[in-house]
Amino acid sequence: MMTWLKLAVRNLFRNRRRSLFTILAIALGFAAVNVLGGFTDYIFSNLENSYIHVQANGHLTIFKPGFLKEGKLDPTRYLLDEESTKTIEEILHHYPEVLVVTPQLHISGLLSNGKVSTIFLASGRIPSDIRTINSHSRGLASKFQQFTGRPLEDDVVYGVGLSRGLAEQLNLDIGATGVAMAPTVSGQVNALDAQVFQLFSAPIEALDDKLMLVPLKFAQSLYDTSSVDRLIVLLENTTQTEPIRKRMAQDFNARGLNLEIKTWNELSTFYVKVKQMFDIIFLFTFLIVFTIVVMSVINTVSMAIMERTREIGTLRALGLKRGGIVVLFAAESLMLGLFGSALGVVLTLLTWSGIALFKPTWVPPMITGRVPLEIYLVPEYMAFSVILLGVLSLMAATLPVRKAARMEIVTALGHT
């Protein structure tokens, strides 16, 4: 076998320019596919990390049944009372995989600066729990400050955070005070002073003029209730999400709790849509690039066969069988694929190193702030590309070389 490979390498060097351009085509195709694959993996990973850790939505969310369908129309019907909340926390306290269990109450109403008012959507959370969830964030995005100003505090009820668009609309800067108004669970109008502790960028541009972050006690005081509408559960690992959900459902049923448990990817419709879009883009790019690569290999092998038809006839006259001719050219084609893949690995690593060195940032669609641009190295993609390119290179050589190997020896020797 080594003899065939040595002959294949020598034959490639007989026409260095053609072999070089074919190897470059394979390498560029390899690098393009793997850089795009690394970019899509970066997108998926950061969308997941952003939803679970940066936005502090956790891996699992517990609701009362029907909240997601009808809760927007009448949210007070689907609140979890203190007793239910304590029972849930008690059950999950015995799960070693659970890192954080924290209640939340999402509210809406009007925010006023004393002159004008506008609608707000607020998430009432326990700030210390949110910081714990944020601390498990990974990647370069985790190093970026998510807000300007001071952190919210558990016991400072009036301190709130405003999205930058909302603050600009009401002309409220850090330290300014506004008034939040909303109907209580009993239907009466309530109002609370709210001092701006921080300004943050909304995760979606369309909501940048509406979002607030408030302590849980603020939300409960405004709605005049001690209940919450959900519990957020953070796990050690994302892969544990589905098994833990099934176990939680069994334990809740055993305690007589009728609850609905949703995973992070079921609630993050934006993640699902973006993933589907990038999967399709990657598939089309993969097919186009590898089709071009295969055609380049077929062209190179076909030209080599035409130029070396007499050589094929001579080898056949010396006793080399047709299978030997096929093996010889297949080995050459395989070496083209392997050399191209090796150079492609180098180009991929150079691209990755350049981006890691210069640390560029960009503004993705529907995102309000700049985020770091990264390309992940995905060994599975690279290994698959090497194997696939090797197989495709072998297949690309099969048809033209089999046709040449079936030539009569006399015809091949007389070829001009």
C-alpha positions as CSV (number, residue, x, y, z in Angstrom):
1,M,0.0,0.0,0.0
2,M,2.8,2.4,0.8
3,T,4.2,1.8,-2.7
4,W,1.0,3.0,-4.2
5,L,0.9,6.1,-2.0
6,K,4.5,7.0,-2.9
7,L,3.8,6.6,-6.6
8,A,0.7,8.8,-6.1
9,V,2.6,11.6,-4.4
10,R,5.3,11.5,-7.2
11,N,2.7,11.6,-9.9
12,L,1.1,14.7,-8.2
13,F,4.4,16.5,-8.4
14,R,4.6,15.8,-12.2
15,N,2.2,18.7,-12.7
16,R,2.8,20.9,-9.7
17,R,0.7,23.8,-10.8
18,R,-2.5,21.8,-11.5
19,S,-2.1,19.8,-8.3
20,L,-1.5,23.0,-6.3
21,F,-4.6,24.7,-7.5
22,T,-6.7,21.6,-6.8
23,I,-5.3,21.3,-3.3
24,L,-6.0,25.0,-2.7
25,A,-9.6,24.6,-3.9
26,I,-10.0,21.7,-1.5
27,A,-8.4,23.6,1.3
28,L,-10.5,26.7,0.8
29,G,-13.6,24.6,0.7
30,F,-12.6,22.8,3.8
31,A,-11.8,26.0,5.7
32,A,-15.0,27.7,4.5
33,V,-17.2,24.9,5.7
34,N,-15.5,24.6,9.0
35,V,-15.2,28.3,9.7
36,L,-19.0,28.6,9.0
37,G,-19.6,25.5,11.2
38,G,-17.6,27.1,14.0
39,F,-19.5,30.4,13.6
40,T,-22.9,28.6,13.7
41,D,-21.7,26.7,16.8
42,Y,-20.7,30.0,18.4
43,I,-24.2,31.4,17.6
44,F,-26.0,28.4,19.0
45,S,-23.8,28.3,22.1
46,N,-24.2,32.0,22.9
47,L,-27.9,32.1,22.3
48,E,-28.2,29.2,24.7
49,N,-25.9,30.8,27.2
50,S,-27.6,34.2,26.8
51,Y,-31.1,32.8,27.5
52,I,-30.1,30.5,30.4
53,H,-27.4,32.5,32.2
54,V,-27.1,36.1,31.0
55,Q,-30.9,36.7,30.9
56,A,-31.2,34.4,34.0
57,N,-34.1,32.3,32.6
58,G,-32.5,29.0,33.8
59,H,-32.9,25.6,32.3
60,L,-36.4,24.9,33.5
61,T,-39.4,27.1,34.4
62,I,-42.3,26.0,36.5
63,F,-45.8,27.4,36.0
64,K,-49.4,26.7,36.9
65,P,-51.0,24.7,34.0
66,G,-52.5,27.1,31.5
67,F,-50.4,30.1,32.4
68,L,-48.6,30.3,29.0
69,K,-51.9,30.1,27.0
70,E,-54.2,32.2,29.2
71,G,-52.0,33.9,31.7
72,K,-51.6,37.1,29.6
73,L,-55.4,37.7,29.7
74,D,-55.8,37.0,33.5
75,P,-52.4,36.4,35.1
76,T,-53.8,36.6,38.7
77,R,-55.6,33.2,38.1
78,Y,-52.3,31.5,37.5
79,L,-50.2,32.7,40.4
80,L,-48.4,30.3,42.7
81,D,-49.1,31.0,46.4
82,E,-46.5,31.0,49.1
83,E,-47.3,27.5,50.3
84,S,-46.9,26.0,46.8
85,T,-43.7,27.9,46.2
86,K,-42.2,26.6,49.5
87,T,-43.2,23.0,48.7
88,I,-41.6,23.2,45.3
89,E,-38.4,24.7,46.7
90,E,-38.3,22.0,49.4
91,I,-38.6,19.2,46.8
92,L,-35.9,20.7,44.6
93,H,-33.6,21.3,47.6
94,H,-32.9,17.5,47.5
95,Y,-31.8,17.5,43.9
96,P,-27.9,17.6,43.7
97,E,-28.1,18.7,40.1
98,V,-30.1,21.9,40.9
99,L,-28.0,24.9,41.6
100,V,-30.6,27.6,42.0
101,V,-34.4,27.7,42.5
102,T,-35.7,31.3,42.4
103,P,-39.3,32.7,42.2
104,Q,-40.3,35.5,39.8
105,L,-43.3,37.7,39.2
106,H,-43.7,39.3,35.8
107,I,-45.7,42.5,35.9
108,S,-46.9,45.3,33.5
109,G,-48.3,48.7,34.0
110,L,-47.4,52.4,33.4
111,L,-44.2,54.2,34.2
112,S,-44.3,58.0,34.6
113,N,-41.7,60.7,35.0
114,G,-44.3,63.1,36.3
115,K,-45.1,64.5,32.9
116,V,-45.7,61.6,30.6
117,S,-46.3,57.9,31.0
118,T,-45.6,54.8,28.9
119,I,-46.2,51.1,29.2
120,F,-43.6,48.9,30.9
121,L,-43.0,45.2,31.1
122,A,-41.1,44.2,34.2
123,S,-39.6,41.0,35.6
124,G,-39.7,40.9,39.4
125,R,-36.7,38.8,40.6
126,I,-34.5,38.2,43.6
127,P,-31.3,40.1,42.6
128,S,-28.9,37.9,44.6
129,D,-30.2,34.8,42.8
130,I,-29.9,36.5,39.4
131,R,-26.2,37.2,40.1
132,T,-25.7,33.6,41.0
133,I,-27.2,32.5,37.7
134,N,-25.2,35.1,35.8
135,S,-22.0,33.9,37.4
136,H,-22.3,30.5,35.6
137,S,-22.2,32.3,32.2
138,R,-19.4,31.3,29.9
139,G,-17.5,32.7,26.9
140,L,-16.4,36.2,26.1
141,A,-20.0,37.5,26.4
142,S,-19.9,36.7,30.1
143,K,-17.1,39.3,30.6
144,F,-19.1,42.1,29.2
145,Q,-20.8,44.4,31.7
146,Q,-24.6,43.9,31.2
147,F,-25.6,47.3,32.6
148,T,-24.4,50.7,33.7
149,G,-25.0,51.9,37.2
150,R,-25.3,49.9,40.4
151,P,-26.6,46.4,41.0
152,L,-30.2,45.9,42.2
153,E,-30.5,44.8,45.9
154,D,-32.8,42.3,47.5
155,D,-33.8,44.6,50.4
156,V,-33.8,48.0,48.5
157,V,-37.3,47.6,47.1
158,Y,-37.5,50.8,45.2
159,G,-34.3,50.4,43.2
160,V,-35.0,49.3,39.6
161,G,-33.4,48.9,36.2
162,L,-34.6,50.4,33.0
163,S,-33.9,49.4,29.4
164,R,-32.0,52.2,27.6
165,G,-34.9,52.9,25.2
166,L,-37.4,53.2,28.0
167,A,-35.1,55.5,30.0
168,E,-34.5,57.7,27.0
169,Q,-38.2,57.9,26.2
170,L,-39.0,59.2,29.7
171,N,-35.8,61.1,30.1
172,L,-34.9,59.2,33.3
173,D,-31.2,58.8,34.0
174,I,-29.4,56.9,36.8
175,G,-30.5,58.3,40.1
176,A,-33.8,59.7,38.8
177,T,-37.1,58.7,40.3
178,G,-40.3,57.7,38.4
179,V,-43.6,56.3,39.4
180,A,-44.8,52.8,38.5
181,M,-48.6,52.2,38.4
182,A,-50.5,49.0,37.9
183,P,-53.7,47.3,39.0
184,T,-53.4,45.0,42.0
185,V,-54.6,41.4,42.0
186,S,-57.9,42.7,43.6
187,G,-58.4,45.2,40.8
188,Q,-57.4,48.4,42.6
189,V,-54.8,50.9,41.2
190,N,-51.5,51.0,43.0
191,A,-48.4,53.1,42.6
192,L,-44.8,52.9,43.8
193,D,-41.9,55.2,43.5
194,A,-39.0,53.7,41.5
195,Q,-35.5,55.0,41.6
196,V,-33.3,54.2,38.6
197,F,-30.3,52.1,39.8
198,Q,-29.2,50.9,36.4
199,L,-29.6,51.0,32.6
200,F,-29.4,47.9,30.5
201,S,-29.7,46.9,26.9
202,A,-32.8,44.8,26.1
203,P,-32.1,41.4,24.6
204,I,-34.4,42.2,21.7
205,E,-34.5,45.6,20.0
206,A,-38.3,45.6,19.8
207,L,-38.5,45.6,23.6
208,D,-35.9,48.2,24.3
209,D,-38.4,50.9,25.1
210,K,-40.5,48.8,27.4
211,L,-38.4,46.6,29.8
212,M,-37.8,47.0,33.5
213,L,-36.0,44.9,36.0
214,V,-37.3,45.1,39.6
215,P,-36.7,43.3,42.9
216,L,-39.3,40.6,43.6
217,K,-40.6,42.6,46.6
218,F,-41.2,45.6,44.4
219,A,-43.3,43.5,42.0
220,Q,-45.3,41.9,44.8
221,S,-45.9,45.2,46.5
222,L,-47.1,46.8,43.3
223,Y,-49.5,43.9,42.6
224,D,-50.3,43.6,46.4
225,T,-49.6,39.9,46.6
226,S,-47.2,37.5,48.1
227,S,-47.6,35.1,45.1
228,V,-45.3,34.5,42.1
229,D,-46.1,33.4,38.6
230,R,-43.1,31.1,38.0
231,L,-40.0,29.4,39.5
232,I,-36.7,29.4,37.6
233,V,-34.5,26.3,38.0
234,L,-30.8,26.4,37.1
235,L,-29.0,23.0,36.6
236,E,-25.4,22.1,36.7
237,N,-25.4,21.0,33.0
238,T,-27.8,21.6,30.1
239,T,-27.7,17.9,29.2
240,Q,-29.5,17.2,32.5
241,T,-32.6,19.3,31.5
242,E,-34.9,16.6,30.1
243,P,-34.1,13.9,32.7
244,I,-34.6,16.3,35.6
245,R,-37.9,17.6,34.1
246,K,-39.3,14.0,34.1
247,R,-38.1,13.4,37.6
248,M,-39.5,16.7,38.8
249,A,-42.9,15.9,37.2
250,Q,-43.0,12.6,39.0
251,D,-42.1,14.1,42.4
252,F,-44.6,17.0,42.0
253,N,-47.4,14.6,41.1
254,A,-46.5,12.4,44.2
255,R,-47.0,15.5,46.4
256,G,-50.3,16.5,44.7
257,L,-48.9,19.5,42.8
258,N,-50.5,20.1,39.4
259,L,-47.7,22.1,37.6
260,E,-46.4,22.7,34.1
261,I,-42.6,22.4,33.5
262,K,-41.1,23.9,30.4
263,T,-37.5,23.6,29.2
264,W,-35.4,26.6,28.1
265,N,-35.5,25.7,24.4
266,E,-39.3,25.3,24.5
267,L,-39.6,28.9,25.8
268,S,-36.9,30.4,23.7
269,T,-38.6,30.5,20.3
270,F,-36.0,32.9,19.0
271,Y,-33.3,30.3,19.6
272,V,-35.2,27.6,17.8
273,K,-35.9,29.9,14.7
274,V,-32.3,31.1,14.5
275,K,-31.0,27.5,14.8
276,Q,-33.3,26.3,12.0
277,M,-32.2,29.2,9.8
278,F,-28.5,28.6,10.3
279,D,-28.9,24.8,9.9
280,I,-30.4,25.4,6.4
281,I,-27.7,28.0,5.5
282,F,-25.0,25.6,6.6
283,L,-26.5,22.7,4.6
284,F,-26.7,24.8,1.4
285,T,-23.2,26.1,1.8
286,F,-21.8,22.6,2.6
287,L,-23.4,21.2,-0.6
288,I,-22.3,24.0,-2.8
289,V,-18.7,24.1,-1.6
290,F,-18.2,20.3,-1.7
291,T,-19.8,20.1,-5.1
292,I,-17.2,22.6,-6.4
293,V,-14.4,20.6,-4.7
294,V,-15.6,17.3,-6.2
295,M,-15.8,18.9,-9.7
296,S,-12.2,20.3,-9.3
297,V,-10.9,16.8,-8.4
298,I,-12.8,15.2,-11.3
299,N,-11.3,17.8,-13.7
300,T,-7.8,17.3,-12.4
301,V,-8.0,13.5,-12.6
302,S,-9.6,13.6,-16.0
303,M,-6.9,15.8,-17.4
304,A,-4.2,13.6,-15.9
305,I,-5.7,10.5,-17.5
306,M,-5.9,12.2,-20.9
307,E,-2.2,13.2,-20.7
308,R,-1.1,9.8,-19.4
309,T,-3.1,7.5,-21.6
310,R,0.1,6.1,-23.2
311,E,1.5,5.6,-19.8
312,I,-1.6,3.6,-18.9
313,G,-1.1,1.5,-22.0
314,T,2.6,0.9,-21.1
315,L,1.7,-0.2,-17.6
316,R,-0.9,-2.5,-18.9
317,A,1.6,-4.0,-21.4
318,L,4.0,-4.6,-18.6
319,G,1.4,-6.7,-16.8
320,L,-0.4,-4.2,-14.5
321,K,-4.0,-5.2,-14.3
322,R,-7.0,-2.9,-14.8
323,G,-7.5,-2.8,-11.0
324,G,-4.0,-1.6,-10.5
325,I,-4.6,1.4,-12.8
326,V,-7.7,2.2,-10.9
327,V,-5.9,1.9,-7.5
328,L,-3.0,4.2,-8.8
329,F,-5.3,7.0,-9.9
330,A,-7.6,6.6,-6.9
331,A,-4.5,6.9,-4.6
332,E,-3.5,10.1,-6.4
333,S,-7.1,11.5,-5.9
334,L,-7.0,10.4,-2.3
335,M,-3.7,12.2,-1.7
336,L,-5.2,15.4,-3.3
337,G,-8.1,15.2,-0.8
338,L,-5.8,14.5,2.2
339,F,-3.3,17.3,1.3
340,G,-6.1,19.7,0.7
341,S,-7.7,18.7,4.0
342,A,-4.4,19.2,5.8
343,L,-4.0,22.7,4.3
344,G,-7.7,23.3,5.1
345,V,-7.0,22.5,8.8
346,V,-4.2,25.0,8.8
347,L,-6.3,27.7,7.2
348,T,-9.1,27.0,9.7
349,L,-6.7,27.3,12.6
350,L,-5.2,30.6,11.2
351,T,-8.7,32.1,10.9
352,W,-9.6,31.0,14.4
353,S,-6.2,32.4,15.8
354,G,-6.7,35.7,14.0
355,I,-10.2,36.2,15.4
356,A,-9.0,35.2,18.9
357,L,-6.1,37.6,18.6
358,F,-7.9,40.7,17.4
359,K,-11.2,40.1,19.4
360,P,-13.6,41.8,17.0
361,T,-17.1,42.8,18.0
362,W,-20.3,43.1,16.1
363,V,-24.0,43.9,16.4
364,P,-26.2,40.9,15.6
365,P,-29.7,41.4,14.1
366,M,-32.4,42.4,16.7
367,I,-29.7,43.0,19.4
368,T,-29.1,46.4,20.8
369,G,-25.5,46.2,21.9
370,R,-22.1,45.0,20.5
371,V,-21.1,41.5,21.3
372,P,-17.7,39.7,20.8
373,L,-17.3,37.7,17.6
374,E,-15.9,34.2,18.0
375,I,-15.3,31.2,15.9
376,Y,-15.4,27.9,17.7
377,L,-13.1,24.9,16.8
378,V,-15.4,21.9,16.3
379,P,-13.3,18.7,16.0
380,E,-16.3,16.7,15.0
381,Y,-16.9,18.9,12.0
382,M,-13.2,18.8,11.0
383,A,-12.9,15.1,11.3
384,F,-16.1,14.6,9.3
385,S,-14.8,17.0,6.6
386,V,-11.5,15.1,6.3
387,I,-13.3,11.7,6.0
388,L,-15.9,13.0,3.6
389,L,-13.3,14.8,1.4
390,G,-11.2,11.6,1.2
391,V,-14.3,9.5,0.2
392,L,-15.5,12.1,-2.3
393,S,-12.0,12.4,-3.8
394,L,-11.9,8.6,-4.3
395,M,-15.4,8.6,-5.8
396,A,-14.5,11.5,-8.1
397,A,-11.6,9.5,-9.6
398,T,-13.5,6.2,-10.0
399,L,-15.6,7.0,-13.2
400,P,-12.9,8.5,-15.5
401,V,-10.2,6.1,-14.4
402,R,-12.3,3.0,-14.9
403,K,-13.1,4.1,-18.4
404,A,-9.4,4.6,-19.1
405,A,-8.5,1.2,-17.5
406,R,-10.9,-0.6,-19.9
407,M,-9.1,0.7,-23.0
408,E,-7.4,-1.8,-25.2
409,I,-3.6,-1.8,-24.7
410,V,-3.0,-1.1,-28.4
411,T,-5.5,1.8,-28.4
412,A,-3.9,3.3,-25.3
413,L,-0.4,3.1,-26.7
414,G,-1.5,4.8,-29.9
415,H,-3.3,7.6,-28.2
416,T,-2.3,11.1,-29.2
